[in-house]
Amino acid sequence: MKLRLDLLEQLTEEDLREEVLANNPRYKPEPLFSKTGTGSLSSASIEQRAKEVERSTALIHKLETRAREAGKKNA
């Protein structure tokens, strides 16, 4: 996910949850997951990368809107 640091104040738990759930199908737990707590993330296809860029761009636009609204409320 590409995210501008100046917009982190506008990021919510719901935004993070959506991104985690979008990547969840790529996660492959290790056979000993219950013992080690580790796993791996499989490679993304070209289509998955394109969707990731779309989600990232949409999130940036959403956060920019929230930042503008927060600025208007504070002004």
N, C-alpha and C positions, 0 to 999 in steps of 0.2 A: 504494500500500500504506500503510495506517495502522499505524504502529508506535510503541509507547511507548519513549522513550529509555532508561528504566530497565531495559528488557529486552534492550538491545543486546548485553550481555555474553553472553547465552544464544544469540544468533543464530549459526548455523553456515553454512559454505559451501553445504551441501546445501539449507538453507532458501532461501538466495539463488538457487541454481540453479533450484529448483522455480518460483520466482516469475518468473525471467527466461524460462524455457521456456514458462510459461503465457502470457506476453505476446508471445512470439516471432512468432506468426502475424500480429500486427498491424503488425510492422515492415516498412516498404517502403524498400528501398535506392534511392538516387538512381541515375540512369543512369550517372553517372561515379563510382560507389562506389569502384572500385579506385584512382582518382586522388584523390578528396576524402576518402574515409572517412566520408562523412556519409549520412544517410538520414532518414526521418521515421517517426513512429508514427501510424498511422491512428486515427481516432476509434473509441471503443468503443461497442458497442450497449448497450441497456438490459440485455440478458441477460449480456453480458460484464461490465458494471459490477456486477451482482448476484453473479456468480461471484467477482469480485475482492473484494467485501465478505466473502463467505463464506470465501475463502482467507485474508484478512487476519484475520478473527475466529478461525479455526482456528489460525493461526500464533500469535496472541497467547495463546490458551489453552495451546498447546504450550510456548511460552516461559515462561509463568507456572508451568507444571508443572515445567519444568527448573529454574527459579529456586527453587521450594520445595524440590525434591530437593537442589539444591546447598546451600541453607541448612541442611537437615537434616544433610548430610554435614559441614558446617563447624561445626555446633553441638556 
